[in-house]
Amino acid sequence: MEDVLALMVGSLYAAGIYMMIRRSAVKLIVGLVMLGHAANLLIFTSAGVVRAAPPIAAKGGQALLPPYADPLPQALVLTAIVIGFGIQAFALLLVRCGYGTTGTDDLDSMTAHDR
């Protein structure tokens, strides 16, 4: 399972970087989304993928009995999803304002109107 996830992470990073070097601002945002998903999958993969019980101690128990799922990567990914959503919303707003001003989503044309 980790091999499949590693291939998926690599392909998402490659596709995200490829989309970010395109001239369109919309493709830039799609590339940012792909990089965010790749980072989230990387965190999950590096923590180890196990089918285990939730990390809840039994009543009166002193310690958790293995196997149990590690809650730290899940919390990190949840935080990354929220932050990524905010960045994507802000980037979409910037592209919309830029398109309204210049009439195109071509990044080279947007910088040409700046001068």
Secondary structure, DSSP 8 states (H G I E B T S, - for coil): -HHHHHHHHHHHHHHHHHHHTSSBHHHHHHHHHHHHHHHHHHHHHHH-----B-S---TT-SS--SSB--HHHHHHHHHHHHHHHHHHHHHHHHHHHHHHHHS--BHHHHHHHH-
